[in-house]
């Protein structure tokens, strides 16, 4: 047994210190690594302060444990250094009262937890690194989302981020409602202004029109100088897409009339409903989410026919709108648009 105990203490990297009721050193032993490197363990006049200098000034704590006022005292991750001052071990200390003797004694156990502490330290460092990486990733995602929402239509950006929309070139046939809005007398107005004043005017114009489009669930897919193109029913399906487009057009015209319009601008709106190709158009280097097809051209022609402050819609748009609401309209004489062989019915919105 006398040879087994030191082996057990060595295997488990444990040392011990025993103090009497007067806090005097009675015995110690075990793993030398648990004690300070500069202490001569063979010396006869050793004290607790030599073996465990961290307890200097802690006599009151030891007294409380001896008197039963404190069950135990624990210190974790005490550093032990070699003679060169390099850190070599982490030690956990536990102090308890031993009642197995006639007089109470203090049993102090010291255990080398270096391997556990280093693993814990490594895990903490890795966790911190992962946290920083996550923060960078979150920041990058927020910045990407911020950029996408300002350079790509918001609903398109959201659909791309959620993998609901393919980012490759191409598209699919789908019925949508197309809205065009175009400034009137833009050339005449802009030639009387500086470029900075013209930009300010365009900002106000697009703020009014684009906000109205977004308010009713539309997607702005193109800016064309003094014109805006939007679609409804893509990328998110909308049963009442025609009605939404009409409501957006009325809203933007009303807002423009009520706005303090120092430039005196006005615009016409043209709306058409039909099947077009919806998707990503462009080159491999640059894509644009938009709609192409004859019905888009018709919407543009209707917009070009609209007078200032007027909203014109095609026959299919009127038919789809009446499924959900009654919008006051007035039929105009059929119009033969450029590139069309037959005249098309056009209606003006009475708002």
N, C-alpha and C positions, 0 to 999 in steps of 0.2 A: 504493500500500500504506500510505503514511503517513496518508492520510485514511480508509482503510477500517477500520483497527484501532480508532480511537476510536469509529467508528460501530458496529462489532460489539460493543465493550465496552458502549456505551450501550444498544444493542438488548437485550442480555442482562443488563443491570444488573450488570455485573461491574467490579471494580477490582482493581489489583494493587500489590504492594509488593515491591521487590527489595532484599535486604541482602547485603553482602559477607561474607567469612569472619570479619570482626571485628564483625559485626552492625551495620555502619554503613549508612545509607540510601544506595542507589545510584540508585534510580528508583522512580517510582510513577505511577499514572494510572488512567484509567477513570471510572466513574460516581461523581460527587462525593457522591451520596447515601450511599455506603458509608463515608464518612469523617465524623468529628464536624463538626457544623454550625458550631462556633465556631473552627475551624482555618482560617487563611488559607492556602489551597493554593498561592498564588503565592509565598509566603515562601521564602527561600533556605536558611534554617537549620532546616528541619524534621527531625524524627527519627521513629523508629518509635513512640515513646511519644505523639507528637503525632497521628499518623495512626491508631494502634491502641492507645489507652491501656489497653485490657484486657490488654496484654502486659507492663505494668509489673511488674517483679519476677519475670518468667518467663525471665530470661536463661539459666538452667540448661537449660530445655527447648530453647531455640534452639541451645545448645551441643551438646546430645545429638543433635539432628537434623543439625547440621553434621558431627559426628563419626561419623554413621552408627549411633548407638546407639538411635535412635528413628526409625521410617520417616516418620511424619508426626504432626501435631498438629491437632486439629479443635475448633472452638468453634461451637455452633449457637445461633441466635436471640439474637444480641447486639442490644441496643436502640440505635437512633439517634434522637436528638431534634432538634427544630428550636431556634431561638434562644429560643423561649418555653418550652422544656422539654416541649413536647408530643411524644408518641411518633409517629414518622413511618415508621420502617422496622425490619425485622428482618434482620440480616446473619449469614450463615454464613461462617466463616473456616477456611481450610485452609492449613497451612504444610508445605512439602516442601523437600527439598534438591535443588538443580539442579546436575547434574554435567556440563552441556554446556560449561561454561567451564573455563579452565585451573585456576582455584581454585574450590572449591565455593561456591555462593551459596545464599541462602534465597529461595524464591519463595513469596510469600504472596498467595493469591487471596481476594478478598472478593466475595460474591454477595448481592444483595438478594433475599431470599426472602419478602418481606412478603406478597405475594398468597397464596403457598402457606401461610405461617404463619397468616395470618388465616383462610384456609379451614380449616386444621387446627384452629385455635382454635374456630372456629364449630362444626365437626363435634364437637369435644370437648365443647363446651357443650351441643350438641344431644344427644349421647350421654349426658351426665350428666343432662339433663332427662328423656330417655327412661327412664333407669335409675330416676330418682326417681318418674316416672309409673308404671313397672312395679312399684316397691315399694309405691306407694299402691294400685295395682290388686290386687296380691297381698294386701296388708293388708285391702283391702275384701272380696276374695273369701274370705279366711280368716274375717273377721268375719261375712260373709253365711252361710258354711257353718256357723260356730259357732251363729248365730241359728237357721238353718233346722233344724239337728239338735236344737235344744231346743224349738222351737215347731212343728216338723213332724216326723213320724216319719223316722228316719234313712234308711231305704231309700227312702222317698218323696222326701226331699230329694235324695238321690244320683241317683235316676232323673230328677228335674226338672233338676238341674244338668247331667246327661249327655244331656238332650233325649230320654230314653226314655219320658217321661211327659208327656202334654199337660196344660198348666196351665189350659186352658179348662174351663168348666162342662160337665158331662155325664160319661158313662161307658159301660161296656160290660158285657154279661152274662158272667159267669165263675163257675166253680165254685170255692168257697173253703171253708175251715173257719173258723167264727166261734167265738171264745171270750169268754165273759163271766165276770168274777169280781166278787163283791159281798160287802162286809163284812156280818157278822151282828150284830144288836143295836147297830148304830151309834148310833142315837138314845139308847138307854139308856146306852151308854158315854160318849158325848160330853157328855151333860147333867151328868155328874159331874166334868167337866174344864173347864179354862179354854180359850178359843179357841186359845191358843198350844200347849197340851198336845194338843189335838185335831189341830192342824196337824202336830205332831211325830209323832203316831200315824199319820196319813195318809201322811206321808213314808215311814215305815218300811214300811207296808202296800204302798205303790206301788213302793218300792224292791225289795221281795221279789218281787212279782208281775210287774212290768215287766222286771226283769232276767231272770227265768225265761222270759218270752215272747221277749225278744231273744236269749237264749242258744240258742233253738231256731228262730230265723229268723222269728219272728212280727213283726207290725207293730201297735203300739198306735195305734189311730185315734181313740180317744175316752176322755176322763175324765168321769165322771158323778157328781160328788160322792164317794161312797164306793164307786164301781164303776169297772171298767175294761173296755173293749172292745178286742179285738184280732182280727186276721185273719191267715190263713196262705194262701200261694199267690198273693199279690199284694202289691206290684207285681212281685215276682220269682217266676217259676214254681217250684213245689215238688211233685214227684210224690208225696211222702210227707207232704203237708201235714196230713192228719188225724192221723197218728202224731206229728208234731211238736207239734201242739196238745195231744194227750194227754200227751206227755212233759213239756211245759211246765207243764201243770196239776199233774201229780204232783210235779214239781220244786218248784213254789211252795208246795204243801201241806207237803212234807217240810221245806223251809227254814223255813216258818212255825212248824212244830212244834219245830224245833231252835233257833229264835231265842229270845233272852232277851226274851220278850214281856211287858213290864211292864204293858201295857194289858189283856192278856187277850183280845185280839181274835181272831176266827176268821172264815173266809170260805167261801163255797160257789162252785163253779165249774160252769158249764154250757157244753157244746160241741155244735155242730151243723154239719153239712156239707151244702152244697147250692148251687144256682145263684142268684146275686144280682147286683145292679147295682153295679159297682165304678167309682168315679171321684170327680170333684169335685162336691160338693153345696154349695149355699148361694146367695149373691147375687153380683152382679158385683163388689161391694166386698170380699167375704170368702168364700173357698172353704175347704172342709174335705174332705180325702181320706178317704172312708169307704165302707161297704157298706150298701146298703138293699135291702129285700125281705122276703118272708115268712120265709125261712130265718133271717134275722137276728132276727126277732121270736120264732121258735121257740127259738133259742139263748138269748135273754133269758128266756123262760118256763122253760126247763130250768134255767137258773142260779137263778131264783127258787124253784124246787122243791128245789134242793140244800140239804141240811142243812149245818151248820158242819163244816168239814174234809172235805167230800164233793165228789167229782168225778162229774158226771153227763154222759153223752153220748147223742146220738141214734143211731138205727138206721143211718143212712148213714155216720156217723162211725165206728161199730164196723166196718161192712163195709169201709170204706177202710183202716182201721188194720190189719185182719187180713191185708191184702195184703202187709204189710211186717214185721209182728211180732205175736206172741201176747201180748196184754195181758190179765191176769186181770180178768174182769168178772162181774157178777151182774145178771141181768135183773130189773127191777122190774115191778110191775103197770102195764099201759098207763095213761097219764095223758091226760086230756082237758084241754087248756090253754084258757085264756080266748081266745075268738075262733075256736076250732077245733071243727069238728063231729064229727070222729072222734078217738078216743084215739090217742096216739102211743107207740111203744115207747121206753123209756128204760133205760139200763144204768148201773150204778155201777161205777167203777173200784176194784179191790181192790189198793191199794198198801201 
